[in-house]
Amino acid sequence: MVEVHNRHVTFHPPAGARFLVGDFTDWNRRPIPIQAPLTLEFPAGAYVEYAFLDENHQPFPDPDNPHKAQNPWWTYPRAIELPGFRYTAPPQPSRAAEVHRHRLESRAFGSTRRYYVYNPEPPAQATLFVHDGVAYYRTAKLAEVAQGLLEQGQIKPVRIVFIEPEDRRSEYWFSSAYEQHVLEEIIPAVEAHYGPTAEKGLLGASLGGLVSAWLGWRHPQTFQKIATQSACLTASPEGGDSFTDPEWLTEQYQATPTLPLRFYCETGQIEWLLAPNRRFAAMLADKGYPHAYLERPSGHNWMTWRQGLAPALVYLFGTEAG
């Protein structure tokens, strides 16, 4: 059970609970021992996801909170909305956004890969390649967001390619195989079927944000627009710990002449990646990159990321965007 009082939340441990976890503990990275009611303070208007761990450190949901988090990977997180929380829903389309499923035989991975494509009815002027494609398609409903914005005249016609990994950690961690897959397989296949566009962009959350910024840095002649959500910038090609690695990619951008890229970046205020994303945004400002940066009073979750989709599309592909 939880009690909410303004910015404070009191967690009452259910039977069998030994630890409290959530975005505020980096989940199982820094679990908080709990044997009695525990009160924590959060940002005003925050959205918080949490769960409990038993004595074997196995997660389980709060049995007294039916508010399930919109998490495509885990079933146990529960959600709390503090007073003042506001979810700004994106424009809804008047008709369904058609998304088509495709497969290709990947030489880079030696396996069959799938991807999905939303192709707007007016000829697309840009193509956005999205990592963790199934979650962005089904959980975040990105195609519907784009269709709604297009109908309202807020964005140009944008084709969206939802790319689905098999092992997202290894593929998004500076992987030459994934780089080859996107540039030499996905892009040619999409353009052969739907036609090329003058602009291309990348979008991803967490490690998907990392690989988006990395591919943009590696191939600025191919990609012009980059959107990152809670980008996992604590990563290094020589490391492997997404919590403690140096901010290698930020250092590379700092050492490289300013590239012809436009960025939309955001993160939650209740997650371990807040400071690295602040430093990345400060680097973009210092280097003169056109960019937008936003923080939300929430964590490393799809409520945070869903709210950023419409602003990201408008900033990168709006009718007034550069």
C-alpha positions in Angstrom: 0.0 0.0 0.0 1.1 3.6 -0.6 0.0 6.9 0.8 0.6 10.1 -1.2 0.9 13.5 0.5 1.9 16.3 -1.9 5.5 15.4 -2.8 5.9 12.6 -0.2 5.0 8.9 -0.7 4.8 6.4 2.2 5.4 2.8 1.1 3.9 0.1 3.3 5.7 -3.2 2.8 3.4 -6.2 2.1 4.1 -9.6 3.5 7.4 -11.0 2.1 8.8 -7.6 1.1 12.4 -7.1 2.1 13.4 -4.3 -0.3 11.8 -1.4 -2.2 12.9 -0.7 -5.8 12.0 1.7 -8.6 13.5 4.2 -11.0 14.6 6.1 -7.9 16.9 3.1 -6.9 18.0 2.3 -10.4 15.7 -0.7 -9.8 17.8 -3.6 -8.5 21.0 -1.6 -8.5 20.4 0.2 -5.2 17.4 -1.5 -3.4 16.2 0.1 -0.2 15.7 -2.2 2.7 12.2 -1.9 4.0 10.6 -3.5 7.1 8.3 -0.7 8.2 6.5 2.1 6.4 9.0 4.3 4.5 8.5 7.8 3.3 10.4 9.3 0.3 10.2 12.7 -1.3 9.8 13.1 -5.1 9.6 16.1 -7.5 6.3 17.9 -7.6 3.8 16.3 -9.9 5.9 13.2 -10.3 5.0 9.9 -11.9 6.7 7.0 -10.0 7.1 3.3 -10.8 8.1 0.9 -8.1 8.0 -2.8 -6.9 9.2 -4.9 -4.0 11.9 -7.6 -3.7 11.6 -10.7 -1.5 14.4 -12.2 0.5 15.8 -13.8 -2.6 15.8 -10.4 -4.4 13.0 -11.5 -6.7 10.7 -8.7 -7.7 6.9 -8.7 -7.1 4.1 -6.1 -7.4 2.4 -4.2 -4.6 -0.7 -6.3 -4.1 -2.6 -3.3 -2.9 -2.0 -1.1 -5.9 -3.9 -2.1 -9.1 -2.3 0.7 -11.1 0.0 -1.2 -13.5 2.8 0.5 -15.2 2.8 0.6 -19.0 5.9 -1.6 -19.2 6.4 -3.8 -22.3 9.1 -5.9 -20.6 8.2 -6.3 -16.9 4.8 -7.2 -15.3 5.6 -6.3 -11.7 6.0 -2.4 -11.7 3.2 -0.4 -10.2 2.6 3.3 -10.7 1.9 6.3 -8.5 0.8 9.7 -9.7 1.6 12.6 -7.4 -0.7 15.7 -7.1 -0.1 17.9 -10.1 0.9 15.1 -12.4 -0.3 15.9 -15.9 -0.2 13.6 -18.9 -0.5 15.6 -22.1 -2.1 13.3 -24.7 -0.9 13.8 -28.3 -3.4 14.6 -31.1 -5.5 11.6 -32.0 -5.7 10.6 -35.7 -9.1 10.5 -37.4 -8.2 7.2 -39.0 -6.0 4.3 -38.2 -2.3 4.6 -38.9 -1.4 1.7 -41.2 1.7 -0.2 -40.2 3.1 -2.9 -42.4 5.3 -5.8 -41.3 8.5 -6.8 -43.2 11.2 -9.4 -42.9 14.7 -9.6 -44.3 17.5 -12.1 -44.2 20.3 -10.3 -42.4 23.9 -11.0 -43.5 25.1 -8.9 -40.5 23.5 -11.3 -38.0 22.9 -14.4 -40.0 19.2 -14.6 -39.1 15.8 -13.4 -40.2 15.0 -9.9 -38.9 11.7 -8.1 -38.7 10.8 -4.4 -39.0 7.6 -2.5 -39.3 6.9 0.6 -41.5 4.4 3.4 -41.1 4.2 5.2 -44.4 2.1 8.4 -44.5 -0.4 8.9 -47.3 1.2 12.1 -48.6 4.7 11.3 -50.0 7.1 11.1 -47.1 9.7 13.9 -46.8 11.7 12.2 -44.1 12.3 8.7 -42.6 12.7 8.1 -38.9 14.4 4.9 -37.9 13.3 3.8 -34.4 15.1 1.3 -32.1 13.1 -1.0 -29.9 10.6 -0.8 -32.6 7.9 -3.1 -31.3 7.7 -1.2 -28.0 7.5 2.2 -29.8 4.9 0.8 -32.1 2.7 -1.1 -29.7 3.3 0.5 -26.3 4.1 4.1 -27.2 1.8 4.1 -30.4 4.3 6.3 -32.2 2.6 5.8 -35.6 -0.7 7.1 -34.2 1.1 10.1 -32.8 2.7 10.9 -36.1 -0.6 10.4 -38.0 -2.4 12.8 -35.6 0.3 15.5 -35.9 0.3 15.1 -39.6 -3.5 15.5 -39.9 -3.2 18.7 -37.8 -0.5 20.1 -40.0 2.1 20.2 -37.2 4.7 18.0 -38.9 5.8 17.1 -42.4 4.9 13.6 -43.7 7.3 11.3 -41.9 7.8 7.6 -42.6 8.6 5.6 -39.5 10.7 2.4 -39.6 10.4 0.4 -36.4 13.5 -1.8 -36.0 13.3 -4.7 -33.6 16.5 -6.2 -32.1 17.0 -9.7 -30.8 19.7 -8.9 -28.1 19.3 -5.1 -27.6 22.2 -4.8 -25.1 24.8 -6.3 -27.4 23.4 -4.8 -30.6 23.0 -1.2 -29.2 26.4 -1.2 -27.5 28.6 0.3 -30.3 28.0 -2.8 -32.4 29.5 -2.8 -35.9 27.0 -5.6 -36.8 24.0 -3.5 -35.9 25.6 -0.5 -37.7 25.9 -2.7 -40.8 22.3 -4.0 -40.3 20.9 -0.5 -40.3 23.0 1.1 -43.0 23.4 -1.8 -45.4 20.3 -3.8 -44.9 17.4 -1.8 -43.3 17.8 1.5 -45.2 18.3 -0.1 -48.7 15.3 -2.5 -48.1 13.0 0.4 -47.0 14.1 2.6 -49.8 13.7 -0.1 -52.4 10.1 -0.7 -51.3 9.0 2.8 -50.4 11.4 5.1 -52.1 14.2 7.4 -50.6 13.6 10.6 -48.6 15.7 13.7 -48.4 16.0 13.5 -44.6 16.7 10.6 -42.2 16.5 10.6 -38.4 17.0 8.2 -35.5 15.0 7.8 -32.3 15.6 5.6 -29.3 15.2 5.3 -25.5 17.9 4.2 -23.0 20.4 2.1 -25.0 18.3 2.9 -28.0 19.1 6.6 -27.3 22.8 5.7 -27.1 22.9 3.9 -30.4 20.9 6.8 -32.0 23.4 9.3 -30.9 26.3 7.0 -31.8 25.1 6.3 -35.4 24.5 10.0 -35.8 28.0 10.8 -34.8 29.4 8.0 -37.0 27.3 8.9 -40.1 26.2 12.5 -40.1 26.1 12.4 -43.9 23.2 9.9 -43.6 21.3 11.1 -40.6 20.4 14.7 -39.9 17.9 14.4 -37.0 18.5 12.6 -33.7 16.0 12.1 -30.8 17.1 10.5 -27.5 15.0 9.6 -24.5 16.9 8.8 -21.3 19.9 8.0 -23.4 22.2 5.5 -21.7 25.3 7.8 -22.0 27.2 5.9 -19.3 28.7 3.5 -21.8 32.1 2.8 -23.3 33.3 0.5 -26.1 35.9 -0.8 -23.7 33.5 -1.2 -20.8 30.2 -2.9 -20.3 28.6 -1.4 -17.2 25.8 1.0 -18.1 25.9 2.5 -14.6 29.6 3.2 -14.1 31.2 3.4 -17.5 32.7 6.8 -18.6 30.5 9.0 -20.8 32.6 8.1 -23.8 30.2 9.3 -26.5 29.8 12.7 -25.0 33.6 13.0 -25.0 33.7 12.0 -28.7 31.2 14.7 -29.6 33.1 17.2 -27.5 36.3 16.4 -29.4 34.7 16.4 -32.9 34.0 19.5 -34.9 30.3 20.3 -34.8 28.4 18.0 -37.1 25.3 18.9 -39.2 22.9 17.3 -36.7 19.7 18.5 -35.0 18.9 17.0 -31.6 15.9 16.5 -29.4 16.9 15.1 -26.0 15.0 14.5 -22.8 15.2 12.4 -19.6 13.4 11.8 -16.4 14.4 13.5 -13.1 14.0 10.2 -11.2 16.7 8.1 -12.8 20.5 7.6 -12.8 20.9 9.0 -16.3 19.8 12.5 -15.3 23.3 13.9 -14.8 24.8 12.3 -17.9 22.0 13.6 -20.1 22.4 17.1 -18.6 26.1 17.0 -19.4 25.3 15.8 -23.0 22.8 18.7 -23.4 25.4 21.2 -22.1 27.9 19.8 -24.6 25.4 20.4 -27.4 24.9 23.9 -26.3 28.7 24.6 -26.0 29.3 23.2 -29.4 26.5 25.1 -31.0 24.2 22.2 -32.0 20.6 23.1 -32.7 18.8 21.2 -30.0 16.0 21.0 -27.5 16.4 19.5 -24.0 13.7 18.7 -21.5 13.4 17.0 -18.1 10.2 15.3 -16.9 9.3 14.6 -13.2 9.3 10.8 -13.8 11.8 8.0 -14.4 13.2 5.5 -16.9 9.9 4.4 -18.2 7.4 4.6 -21.0 5.2 7.2 -19.3 8.3 9.5 -19.6 9.0 8.6 -23.2 5.4 8.6 -24.5 5.0 12.2 -23.4 8.1 13.2 -25.4 7.1 11.7 -28.8 4.9 14.6 -30.0 7.4 17.3 -28.9 10.2 15.4 -30.6 8.4 15.0 -33.9 7.4 18.6 -34.0 10.9 19.9 -33.1 12.7 17.6 -35.6 10.1 17.4 -38.4 7.6 20.2 -37.7 6.5 22.4 -40.5 8.6 25.2 -39.0 11.6 23.0 -38.2 15.0 23.5 -39.7 
